[in-house]
Amino acid sequence: MSTSDADETGPDLVLDCRDLRCPMPVIELAKHVGDVEVGATVAVLAHDPAARVDIPAWCRMRGHEALGEAVGPDGVPAHRVRRLH
């Protein structure tokens, strides 16, 4: 699956972390990234501005691919991650 495929079909899993503050969006991602197959994508919906930095940093440390930020439902930032292992 390429990045464009993920953009066209949407994420395989959406984590609604809108009301959670740092570090909870990253903790939820860490808990649930294994719920999807390798190559699948996860979107973390989070209002917390720290998620913009924390999620890509977590991906670098854990060997997953940060696909960037998109606008999710209701204008909520959706931080997209591809599981690589």
mmCIF file as gemmi writes it, N, C-alpha and C atoms, coordinates in Angstrom:
data_model
loop_
_atom_site.group_PDB
_atom_site.id
_atom_site.type_symbol
_atom_site.label_atom_id
_atom_site.label_alt_id
_atom_site.label_comp_id
_atom_site.label_asym_id
_atom_site.label_entity_id
_atom_site.label_seq_id
_atom_site.pdbx_PDB_ins_code
_atom_site.Cartn_x
_atom_site.Cartn_y
_atom_site.Cartn_z
_atom_site.occupancy
_atom_site.B_iso_or_equiv
_atom_site.pdbx_formal_charge
_atom_site.auth_seq_id
_atom_site.auth_asym_id
_atom_site.pdbx_PDB_model_num
ATOM 1 N N . MET Axp A 1 ? 0.843 -1.171 0 1 0 ? 1 A 1
ATOM 2 C CA . MET Axp A 1 ? 0 0 0 1 0 ? 1 A 1
ATOM 3 C C . MET Axp A 1 ? 0.886 1.232 0 1 0 ? 1 A 1
ATOM 4 N N . SER Axp A 2 ? 0.649 2.126 -0.891 1 0 ? 2 A 1
ATOM 5 C CA . SER Axp A 2 ? 1.429 3.354 -0.941 1 0 ? 2 A 1
ATOM 6 C C . SER Axp A 2 ? 0.734 4.43 -0.121 1 0 ? 2 A 1
ATOM 7 N N . THR Axp A 3 ? 1.444 5.537 0.079 1 0 ? 3 A 1
ATOM 8 C CA . THR Axp A 3 ? 0.852 6.64 0.824 1 0 ? 3 A 1
ATOM 9 C C . THR Axp A 3 ? -0.415 7.128 0.135 1 0 ? 3 A 1
ATOM 10 N N . SER Axp A 4 ? -0.404 7.178 -1.204 1 0 ? 4 A 1
ATOM 11 C CA . SER Axp A 4 ? -1.589 7.648 -1.901 1 0 ? 4 A 1
ATOM 12 C C . SER Axp A 4 ? -2.759 6.697 -1.684 1 0 ? 4 A 1
ATOM 13 N N . ASP Axp A 5 ? -2.487 5.384 -1.581 1 0 ? 5 A 1
ATOM 14 C CA . ASP Axp A 5 ? -3.552 4.432 -1.287 1 0 ? 5 A 1
ATOM 15 C C . ASP Axp A 5 ? -4.176 4.746 0.068 1 0 ? 5 A 1
ATOM 16 N N . ALA Axp A 6 ? -3.357 5.038 1.054 1 0 ? 6 A 1
ATOM 17 C CA . ALA Axp A 6 ? -3.862 5.359 2.387 1 0 ? 6 A 1
ATOM 18 C C . ALA Axp A 6 ? -4.713 6.619 2.329 1 0 ? 6 A 1
ATOM 19 N N . ASP Axp A 7 ? -4.28 7.606 1.531 1 0 ? 7 A 1
ATOM 20 C CA . ASP Axp A 7 ? -5.038 8.843 1.421 1 0 ? 7 A 1
ATOM 21 C C . ASP Axp A 7 ? -6.387 8.599 0.762 1 0 ? 7 A 1
ATOM 22 N N . GLU Axp A 8 ? -6.441 7.714 -0.232 1 0 ? 8 A 1
ATOM 23 C CA . GLU Axp A 8 ? -7.666 7.478 -0.981 1 0 ? 8 A 1
ATOM 24 C C . GLU Axp A 8 ? -8.655 6.626 -0.188 1 0 ? 8 A 1
ATOM 25 N N . THR Axp A 9 ? -8.179 5.654 0.559 1 0 ? 9 A 1
ATOM 26 C CA . THR Axp A 9 ? -9.082 4.733 1.232 1 0 ? 9 A 1
ATOM 27 C C . THR Axp A 9 ? -9.31 5.086 2.696 1 0 ? 9 A 1
ATOM 28 N N . GLY Axp A 10 ? -8.54 5.977 3.228 1 0 ? 10 A 1
ATOM 29 C CA . GLY Axp A 10 ? -8.674 6.319 4.644 1 0 ? 10 A 1
ATOM 30 C C . GLY Axp A 10 ? -7.865 5.37 5.505 1 0 ? 10 A 1
ATOM 31 N N . PRO Axp A 11 ? -7.76 5.691 6.781 1 0 ? 11 A 1
ATOM 32 C CA . PRO Axp A 11 ? -6.963 4.867 7.685 1 0 ? 11 A 1
ATOM 33 C C . PRO Axp A 11 ? -7.66 3.542 7.986 1 0 ? 11 A 1
ATOM 34 N N . ASP Axp A 12 ? -6.861 2.57 8.373 1 0 ? 12 A 1
ATOM 35 C CA . ASP Axp A 12 ? -7.398 1.272 8.777 1 0 ? 12 A 1
ATOM 36 C C . ASP Axp A 12 ? -7.938 1.314 10.205 1 0 ? 12 A 1
ATOM 37 N N . LEU Axp A 13 ? -7.418 2.24 11.006 1 0 ? 13 A 1
ATOM 38 C CA . LEU Axp A 13 ? -7.855 2.401 12.388 1 0 ? 13 A 1
ATOM 39 C C . LEU Axp A 13 ? -7.827 3.88 12.731 1 0 ? 13 A 1
ATOM 40 N N . VAL Axp A 14 ? -8.855 4.359 13.4 1 0 ? 14 A 1
ATOM 41 C CA . VAL Axp A 14 ? -8.907 5.746 13.868 1 0 ? 14 A 1
ATOM 42 C C . VAL Axp A 14 ? -8.956 5.724 15.388 1 0 ? 14 A 1
ATOM 43 N N . LEU Axp A 15 ? -8.015 6.436 16.008 1 0 ? 15 A 1
ATOM 44 C CA . LEU Axp A 15 ? -7.986 6.574 17.465 1 0 ? 15 A 1
ATOM 45 C C . LEU Axp A 15 ? -8.483 7.975 17.812 1 0 ? 15 A 1
ATOM 46 N N . ASP Axp A 16 ? -9.577 8.055 18.52 1 0 ? 16 A 1
ATOM 47 C CA . ASP Axp A 16 ? -10.15 9.343 18.897 1 0 ? 16 A 1
ATOM 48 C C . ASP Axp A 16 ? -9.538 9.791 20.22 1 0 ? 16 A 1
ATOM 49 N N . CYS Axp A 17 ? -8.542 10.655 20.111 1 0 ? 17 A 1
ATOM 50 C CA . CYS Axp A 17 ? -7.828 11.166 21.288 1 0 ? 17 A 1
ATOM 51 C C . CYS Axp A 17 ? -8.066 12.666 21.439 1 0 ? 17 A 1
ATOM 52 N N . ARG Axp A 18 ? -9.177 13.142 20.924 1 0 ? 18 A 1
ATOM 53 C CA . ARG Axp A 18 ? -9.482 14.582 20.913 1 0 ? 18 A 1
ATOM 54 C C . ARG Axp A 18 ? -9.408 15.234 22.282 1 0 ? 18 A 1
ATOM 55 N N . ASP Axp A 19 ? -9.869 14.558 23.297 1 0 ? 19 A 1
ATOM 56 C CA . ASP Axp A 19 ? -9.925 15.165 24.632 1 0 ? 19 A 1
ATOM 57 C C . ASP Axp A 19 ? -8.74 14.78 25.514 1 0 ? 19 A 1
ATOM 58 N N . LEU Axp A 20 ? -7.751 14.106 24.943 1 0 ? 20 A 1
ATOM 59 C CA . LEU Axp A 20 ? -6.594 13.65 25.719 1 0 ? 20 A 1
ATOM 60 C C . LEU Axp A 20 ? -5.434 14.613 25.562 1 0 ? 20 A 1
ATOM 61 N N . ARG Axp A 21 ? -4.695 14.81 26.629 1 0 ? 21 A 1
ATOM 62 C CA . ARG Axp A 21 ? -3.52 15.681 26.624 1 0 ? 21 A 1
ATOM 63 C C . ARG Axp A 21 ? -2.248 14.839 26.649 1 0 ? 21 A 1
ATOM 64 N N . CYS Axp A 22 ? -1.161 15.463 26.267 1 0 ? 22 A 1
ATOM 65 C CA . CYS Axp A 22 ? 0.155 14.846 26.244 1 0 ? 22 A 1
ATOM 66 C C . CYS Axp A 22 ? 0.427 14.17 27.589 1 0 ? 22 A 1
ATOM 67 N N . PRO Axp A 23 ? 0.903 12.955 27.572 1 0 ? 23 A 1
ATOM 68 C CA . PRO Axp A 23 ? 1.382 12.12 26.464 1 0 ? 23 A 1
ATOM 69 C C . PRO Axp A 23 ? 0.358 11.093 25.985 1 0 ? 23 A 1
ATOM 70 N N . MET Axp A 24 ? -0.911 11.248 26.359 1 0 ? 24 A 1
ATOM 71 C CA . MET Axp A 24 ? -1.9 10.205 26.11 1 0 ? 24 A 1
ATOM 72 C C . MET Axp A 24 ? -2.132 9.856 24.636 1 0 ? 24 A 1
ATOM 73 N N . PRO Axp A 25 ? -2.138 10.806 23.682 1 0 ? 25 A 1
ATOM 74 C CA . PRO Axp A 25 ? -2.308 10.381 22.29 1 0 ? 25 A 1
ATOM 75 C C . PRO Axp A 25 ? -1.214 9.412 21.824 1 0 ? 25 A 1
ATOM 76 N N . VAL Axp A 26 ? 0.025 9.648 22.229 1 0 ? 26 A 1
ATOM 77 C CA . VAL Axp A 26 ? 1.119 8.748 21.857 1 0 ? 26 A 1
ATOM 78 C C . VAL Axp A 26 ? 0.98 7.411 22.585 1 0 ? 26 A 1
ATOM 79 N N . ILE Axp A 27 ? 0.578 7.433 23.82 1 0 ? 27 A 1
ATOM 80 C CA . ILE Axp A 27 ? 0.38 6.183 24.564 1 0 ? 27 A 1
ATOM 81 C C . ILE Axp A 27 ? -0.715 5.357 23.912 1 0 ? 27 A 1
ATOM 82 N N . GLU Axp A 28 ? -1.8 5.992 23.5 1 0 ? 28 A 1
ATOM 83 C CA . GLU Axp A 28 ? -2.874 5.265 22.809 1 0 ? 28 A 1
ATOM 84 C C . GLU Axp A 28 ? -2.381 4.688 21.485 1 0 ? 28 A 1
ATOM 85 N N . LEU Axp A 29 ? -1.589 5.457 20.746 1 0 ? 29 A 1
ATOM 86 C CA . LEU Axp A 29 ? -1.012 4.953 19.498 1 0 ? 29 A 1
ATOM 87 C C . LEU Axp A 29 ? -0.141 3.741 19.768 1 0 ? 29 A 1
ATOM 88 N N . ALA Axp A 30 ? 0.712 3.821 20.774 1 0 ? 30 A 1
ATOM 89 C CA . ALA Axp A 30 ? 1.597 2.698 21.112 1 0 ? 30 A 1
ATOM 90 C C . ALA Axp A 30 ? 0.802 1.456 21.496 1 0 ? 30 A 1
ATOM 91 N N . LYS Axp A 31 ? -0.304 1.647 22.211 1 0 ? 31 A 1
ATOM 92 C CA . LYS Axp A 31 ? -1.134 0.515 22.63 1 0 ? 31 A 1
ATOM 93 C C . LYS Axp A 31 ? -1.857 -0.14 21.458 1 0 ? 31 A 1
ATOM 94 N N . HIS Axp A 32 ? -2.197 0.643 20.428 1 0 ? 32 A 1
ATOM 95 C CA . HIS Axp A 32 ? -3.079 0.129 19.375 1 0 ? 32 A 1
ATOM 96 C C . HIS Axp A 32 ? -2.444 -0.059 18.009 1 0 ? 32 A 1
ATOM 97 N N . VAL Axp A 33 ? -1.202 0.367 17.814 1 0 ? 33 A 1
ATOM 98 C CA . VAL Axp A 33 ? -0.589 0.2 16.492 1 0 ? 33 A 1
ATOM 99 C C . VAL Axp A 33 ? -0.524 -1.283 16.112 1 0 ? 33 A 1
ATOM 100 N N . GLY Axp A 34 ? -0.385 -2.158 17.087 1 0 ? 34 A 1
ATOM 101 C CA . GLY Axp A 34 ? -0.359 -3.591 16.832 1 0 ? 34 A 1
ATOM 102 C C . GLY Axp A 34 ? -1.714 -4.174 16.473 1 0 ? 34 A 1
ATOM 103 N N . ASP Axp A 35 ? -2.774 -3.369 16.555 1 0 ? 35 A 1
ATOM 104 C CA . ASP Axp A 35 ? -4.113 -3.835 16.191 1 0 ? 35 A 1
ATOM 105 C C . ASP Axp A 35 ? -4.322 -3.872 14.68 1 0 ? 35 A 1
ATOM 106 N N . VAL Axp A 36 ? -3.41 -3.248 13.923 1 0 ? 36 A 1
ATOM 107 C CA . VAL Axp A 36 ? -3.517 -3.252 12.462 1 0 ? 36 A 1
ATOM 108 C C . VAL Axp A 36 ? -2.37 -4.069 11.882 1 0 ? 36 A 1
ATOM 109 N N . GLU Axp A 37 ? -2.551 -4.525 10.647 1 0 ? 37 A 1
ATOM 110 C CA . GLU Axp A 37 ? -1.521 -5.31 9.977 1 0 ? 37 A 1
ATOM 111 C C . GLU Axp A 37 ? -0.355 -4.423 9.568 1 0 ? 37 A 1
ATOM 112 N N . VAL Axp A 38 ? 0.801 -5.041 9.377 1 0 ? 38 A 1
ATOM 113 C CA . VAL Axp A 38 ? 1.965 -4.322 8.864 1 0 ? 38 A 1
ATOM 114 C C . VAL Axp A 38 ? 1.589 -3.712 7.516 1 0 ? 38 A 1
ATOM 115 N N . GLY Axp A 39 ? 1.913 -2.45 7.332 1 0 ? 39 A 1
ATOM 116 C CA . GLY Axp A 39 ? 1.569 -1.722 6.115 1 0 ? 39 A 1
ATOM 117 C C . GLY Axp A 39 ? 0.275 -0.94 6.227 1 0 ? 39 A 1
ATOM 118 N N . ALA Axp A 40 ? -0.509 -1.217 7.248 1 0 ? 40 A 1
ATOM 119 C CA . ALA Axp A 40 ? -1.78 -0.516 7.446 1 0 ? 40 A 1
ATOM 120 C C . ALA Axp A 40 ? -1.533 0.832 8.108 1 0 ? 40 A 1
ATOM 121 N N . THR Axp A 41 ? -2.559 1.675 8.091 1 0 ? 41 A 1
ATOM 122 C CA . THR Axp A 41 ? -2.416 3.018 8.64 1 0 ? 41 A 1
ATOM 123 C C . THR Axp A 41 ? -3.342 3.241 9.828 1 0 ? 41 A 1
ATOM 124 N N . VAL Axp A 42 ? -2.865 4.116 10.711 1 0 ? 42 A 1
ATOM 125 C CA . VAL Axp A 42 ? -3.613 4.532 11.892 1 0 ? 42 A 1
ATOM 126 C C . VAL Axp A 42 ? -3.695 6.054 11.846 1 0 ? 42 A 1
ATOM 127 N N . ALA Axp A 43 ? -4.861 6.59 12.144 1 0 ? 43 A 1
ATOM 128 C CA . ALA Axp A 43 ? -5.025 8.038 12.28 1 0 ? 43 A 1
ATOM 129 C C . ALA Axp A 43 ? -5.321 8.331 13.745 1 0 ? 43 A 1
ATOM 130 N N . VAL Axp A 44 ? -4.562 9.257 14.306 1 0 ? 44 A 1
ATOM 131 C CA . VAL Axp A 44 ? -4.766 9.682 15.687 1 0 ? 44 A 1
ATOM 132 C C . VAL Axp A 44 ? -5.387 11.073 15.642 1 0 ? 44 A 1
ATOM 133 N N . LEU Axp A 45 ? -6.646 11.159 16.044 1 0 ? 45 A 1
ATOM 134 C CA . LEU Axp A 45 ? -7.324 12.453 16.112 1 0 ? 45 A 1
ATOM 135 C C . LEU Axp A 45 ? -6.976 13.098 17.442 1 0 ? 45 A 1
ATOM 136 N N . ALA Axp A 46 ? -6.355 14.278 17.388 1 0 ? 46 A 1
ATOM 137 C CA . ALA Axp A 46 ? -5.904 14.899 18.635 1 0 ? 46 A 1
ATOM 138 C C . ALA Axp A 46 ? -5.875 16.416 18.508 1 0 ? 46 A 1
ATOM 139 N N . HIS Axp A 47 ? -6.53 17.084 19.451 1 0 ? 47 A 1
ATOM 140 C CA . HIS Axp A 47 ? -6.474 18.551 19.539 1 0 ? 47 A 1
ATOM 141 C C . HIS Axp A 47 ? -5.166 19.012 20.177 1 0 ? 47 A 1
ATOM 142 N N . ASP Axp A 48 ? -4.543 18.165 20.979 1 0 ? 48 A 1
ATOM 143 C CA . ASP Axp A 48 ? -3.342 18.536 21.723 1 0 ? 48 A 1
ATOM 144 C C . ASP Axp A 48 ? -2.227 18.939 20.752 1 0 ? 48 A 1
ATOM 145 N N . PRO Axp A 49 ? -1.731 20.168 20.822 1 0 ? 49 A 1
ATOM 146 C CA . PRO Axp A 49 ? -0.688 20.613 19.895 1 0 ? 49 A 1
ATOM 147 C C . PRO Axp A 49 ? 0.612 19.813 20.017 1 0 ? 49 A 1
ATOM 148 N N . ALA Axp A 50 ? 0.866 19.209 21.169 1 0 ? 50 A 1
ATOM 149 C CA . ALA Axp A 50 ? 2.091 18.417 21.331 1 0 ? 50 A 1
ATOM 150 C C . ALA Axp A 50 ? 2.086 17.177 20.437 1 0 ? 50 A 1
ATOM 151 N N . ALA Axp A 51 ? 0.91 16.691 20.056 1 0 ? 51 A 1
ATOM 152 C CA . ALA Axp A 51 ? 0.828 15.505 19.198 1 0 ? 51 A 1
ATOM 153 C C . ALA Axp A 51 ? 1.51 15.741 17.858 1 0 ? 51 A 1
ATOM 154 N N . ARG Axp A 52 ? 1.519 16.97 17.383 1 0 ? 52 A 1
ATOM 155 C CA . ARG Axp A 52 ? 2.146 17.319 16.099 1 0 ? 52 A 1
ATOM 156 C C . ARG Axp A 52 ? 3.644 16.995 16.114 1 0 ? 52 A 1
ATOM 157 N N . VAL Axp A 53 ? 4.27 17.093 17.267 1 0 ? 53 A 1
ATOM 158 C CA . VAL Axp A 53 ? 5.691 16.799 17.425 1 0 ? 53 A 1
ATOM 159 C C . VAL Axp A 53 ? 5.894 15.387 17.979 1 0 ? 53 A 1
ATOM 160 N N . ASP Axp A 54 ? 5.076 15.014 18.945 1 0 ? 54 A 1
ATOM 161 C CA . ASP Axp A 54 ? 5.26 13.739 19.642 1 0 ? 54 A 1
ATOM 162 C C . ASP Axp A 54 ? 5.043 12.515 18.75 1 0 ? 54 A 1
ATOM 163 N N . ILE Axp A 55 ? 4.041 12.549 17.9 1 0 ? 55 A 1
ATOM 164 C CA . ILE Axp A 55 ? 3.746 11.365 17.082 1 0 ? 55 A 1
ATOM 165 C C . ILE Axp A 55 ? 4.847 11.09 16.06 1 0 ? 55 A 1
ATOM 166 N N . PRO Axp A 56 ? 5.33 12.083 15.296 1 0 ? 56 A 1
ATOM 167 C CA . PRO Axp A 56 ? 6.462 11.794 14.407 1 0 ? 56 A 1
ATOM 168 C C . PRO Axp A 56 ? 7.72 11.344 15.165 1 0 ? 56 A 1
ATOM 169 N N . ALA Axp A 57 ? 7.965 11.931 16.348 1 0 ? 57 A 1
ATOM 170 C CA . ALA Axp A 57 ? 9.13 11.52 17.141 1 0 ? 57 A 1
ATOM 171 C C . ALA Axp A 57 ? 8.983 10.073 17.588 1 0 ? 57 A 1
ATOM 172 N N . TRP Axp A 58 ? 7.788 9.687 18.033 1 0 ? 58 A 1
ATOM 173 C CA . TRP Axp A 58 ? 7.537 8.299 18.435 1 0 ? 58 A 1
ATOM 174 C C . TRP Axp A 58 ? 7.756 7.365 17.246 1 0 ? 58 A 1
ATOM 175 N N . CYS Axp A 59 ? 7.282 7.761 16.073 1 0 ? 59 A 1
ATOM 176 C CA . CYS Axp A 59 ? 7.482 6.934 14.868 1 0 ? 59 A 1
ATOM 177 C C . CYS Axp A 59 ? 8.961 6.723 14.576 1 0 ? 59 A 1
ATOM 178 N N . ARG Axp A 60 ? 9.762 7.773 14.67 1 0 ? 60 A 1
ATOM 179 C CA . ARG Axp A 60 ? 11.208 7.643 14.432 1 0 ? 60 A 1
ATOM 180 C C . ARG Axp A 60 ? 11.84 6.69 15.446 1 0 ? 60 A 1
ATOM 181 N N . MET Axp A 61 ? 11.443 6.797 16.706 1 0 ? 61 A 1
ATOM 182 C CA . MET Axp A 61 ? 12.03 5.955 17.759 1 0 ? 61 A 1
ATOM 183 C C . MET Axp A 61 ? 11.588 4.503 17.635 1 0 ? 61 A 1
ATOM 184 N N . ARG Axp A 62 ? 10.38 4.27 17.152 1 0 ? 62 A 1
ATOM 185 C CA . ARG Axp A 62 ? 9.81 2.913 17.121 1 0 ? 62 A 1
ATOM 186 C C . ARG Axp A 62 ? 9.843 2.275 15.74 1 0 ? 62 A 1
ATOM 187 N N . GLY Axp A 63 ? 10.325 2.994 14.729 1 0 ? 63 A 1
ATOM 188 C CA . GLY Axp A 63 ? 10.479 2.413 13.403 1 0 ? 63 A 1
ATOM 189 C C . GLY Axp A 63 ? 9.207 2.325 12.583 1 0 ? 63 A 1
ATOM 190 N N . HIS Axp A 64 ? 8.285 3.252 12.805 1 0 ? 64 A 1
ATOM 191 C CA . HIS Axp A 64 ? 7.079 3.329 11.986 1 0 ? 64 A 1
ATOM 192 C C . HIS Axp A 64 ? 7.164 4.596 11.136 1 0 ? 64 A 1
ATOM 193 N N . GLU Axp A 65 ? 6.272 4.739 10.174 1 0 ? 65 A 1
ATOM 194 C CA . GLU Axp A 65 ? 6.324 5.864 9.249 1 0 ? 65 A 1
ATOM 195 C C . GLU Axp A 65 ? 5.25 6.901 9.597 1 0 ? 65 A 1
ATOM 196 N N . ALA Axp A 66 ? 5.695 8.108 9.895 1 0 ? 66 A 1
ATOM 197 C CA . ALA Axp A 66 ? 4.764 9.215 10.1 1 0 ? 66 A 1
ATOM 198 C C . ALA Axp A 66 ? 4.379 9.739 8.728 1 0 ? 66 A 1
ATOM 199 N N . LEU Axp A 67 ? 3.099 9.695 8.414 1 0 ? 67 A 1
ATOM 200 C CA . LEU Axp A 67 ? 2.615 10.103 7.097 1 0 ? 67 A 1
ATOM 201 C C . LEU Axp A 67 ? 2.164 11.551 7.063 1 0 ? 67 A 1
ATOM 202 N N . GLY Axp A 68 ? 2.241 12.216 8.19 1 0 ? 68 A 1
ATOM 203 C CA . GLY Axp A 68 ? 1.863 13.623 8.237 1 0 ? 68 A 1
ATOM 204 C C . GLY Axp A 68 ? 0.516 13.847 8.883 1 0 ? 68 A 1
ATOM 205 N N . GLU Axp A 69 ? 0.119 15.076 8.824 1 0 ? 69 A 1
ATOM 206 C CA . GLU Axp A 69 ? -1.117 15.508 9.469 1 0 ? 69 A 1
ATOM 207 C C . GLU Axp A 69 ? -2.124 15.906 8.398 1 0 ? 69 A 1
ATOM 208 N N . ALA Axp A 70 ? -3.346 15.485 8.58 1 0 ? 70 A 1
ATOM 209 C CA . ALA Axp A 70 ? -4.446 15.871 7.7 1 0 ? 70 A 1
ATOM 210 C C . ALA Axp A 70 ? -5.56 16.428 8.574 1 0 ? 70 A 1
ATOM 211 N N . VAL Axp A 71 ? -6.578 16.94 7.951 1 0 ? 71 A 1
ATOM 212 C CA . VAL Axp A 71 ? -7.732 17.417 8.695 1 0 ? 71 A 1
ATOM 213 C C . VAL Axp A 71 ? -8.725 16.275 8.781 1 0 ? 71 A 1
ATOM 214 N N . GLY Axp A 72 ? -9.051 15.902 10.003 1 0 ? 72 A 1
ATOM 215 C CA . GLY Axp A 72 ? -10.002 14.822 10.22 1 0 ? 72 A 1
ATOM 216 C C . GLY Axp A 72 ? -11.414 15.351 10.372 1 0 ? 72 A 1
ATOM 217 N N . PRO Axp A 73 ? -12.304 14.523 10.898 1 0 ? 73 A 1
ATOM 218 C CA . PRO Axp A 73 ? -13.693 14.94 11.092 1 0 ? 73 A 1
ATOM 219 C C . PRO Axp A 73 ? -13.782 16.208 11.946 1 0 ? 73 A 1
ATOM 220 N N . ASP Axp A 74 ? -14.669 17.077 11.567 1 0 ? 74 A 1
ATOM 221 C CA . ASP Axp A 74 ? -14.92 18.308 12.322 1 0 ? 74 A 1
ATOM 222 C C . ASP Axp A 74 ? -13.69 19.204 12.422 1 0 ? 74 A 1
ATOM 223 N N . GLY Axp A 75 ? -12.757 19.082 11.47 1 0 ? 75 A 1
ATOM 224 C CA . GLY Axp A 75 ? -11.569 19.934 11.477 1 0 ? 75 A 1
ATOM 225 C C . GLY Axp A 75 ? -10.511 19.541 12.478 1 0 ? 75 A 1
ATOM 226 N N . VAL Axp A 76 ? -10.639 18.385 13.086 1 0 ? 76 A 1
ATOM 227 C CA . VAL Axp A 76 ? -9.68 17.904 14.081 1 0 ? 76 A 1
ATOM 228 C C . VAL Axp A 76 ? -8.419 17.414 13.366 1 0 ? 76 A 1
ATOM 229 N N . PRO Axp A 77 ? -7.221 17.779 13.846 1 0 ? 77 A 1
ATOM 230 C CA . PRO Axp A 77 ? -6.007 17.246 13.247 1 0 ? 77 A 1
ATOM 231 C C . PRO Axp A 77 ? -5.966 15.717 13.346 1 0 ? 77 A 1
ATOM 232 N N . ALA Axp A 78 ? -5.641 15.087 12.231 1 0 ? 78 A 1
ATOM 233 C CA . ALA Axp A 78 ? -5.523 13.631 12.171 1 0 ? 78 A 1
ATOM 234 C C . ALA Axp A 78 ? -4.076 13.308 11.815 1 0 ? 78 A 1
ATOM 235 N N . HIS Axp A 79 ? -3.342 12.765 12.756 1 0 ? 79 A 1
ATOM 236 C CA . HIS Axp A 79 ? -1.933 12.429 12.575 1 0 ? 79 A 1
ATOM 237 C C . HIS Axp A 79 ? -1.866 10.988 12.076 1 0 ? 79 A 1
ATOM 238 N N . ARG Axp A 80 ? -1.351 10.817 10.849 1 0 ? 80 A 1
ATOM 239 C CA . ARG Axp A 80 ? -1.394 9.507 10.203 1 0 ? 80 A 1
ATOM 240 C C . ARG Axp A 80 ? -0.067 8.772 10.338 1 0 ? 80 A 1
ATOM 241 N N . VAL Axp A 81 ? -0.157 7.489 10.628 1 0 ? 81 A 1
ATOM 242 C CA . VAL Axp A 81 ? 1.014 6.63 10.87 1 0 ? 81 A 1
ATOM 243 C C . VAL Axp A 81 ? 0.831 5.321 10.107 1 0 ? 81 A 1
ATOM 244 N N . ARG Axp A 82 ? 1.92 4.862 9.467 1 0 ? 82 A 1
ATOM 245 C CA . ARG Axp A 82 ? 1.902 3.546 8.83 1 0 ? 82 A 1
ATOM 246 C C . ARG Axp A 82 ? 2.712 2.584 9.689 1 0 ? 82 A 1
ATOM 247 N N . ARG Axp A 83 ? 2.136 1.445 10.028 1 0 ? 83 A 1
ATOM 248 C CA . ARG Axp A 83 ? 2.845 0.402 10.778 1 0 ? 83 A 1
ATOM 249 C C . ARG Axp A 83 ? 3.835 -0.282 9.843 1 0 ? 83 A 1
ATOM 250 N N . LEU Axp A 84 ? 5.089 -0.347 10.249 1 0 ? 84 A 1
ATOM 251 C CA . LEU Axp A 84 ? 6.127 -0.924 9.399 1 0 ? 84 A 1
ATOM 252 C C . LEU Axp A 84 ? 6.641 -2.275 9.885 1 0 ? 84 A 1
ATOM 253 N N . HIS Axp A 85 ? 6.322 -2.671 11.09 1 0 ? 85 A 1
ATOM 254 C CA . HIS Axp A 85 ? 6.77 -3.986 11.586 1 0 ? 85 A 1
ATOM 255 C C . HIS Axp A 85 ? 5.827 -4.507 12.633 1 0 ? 85 A 1
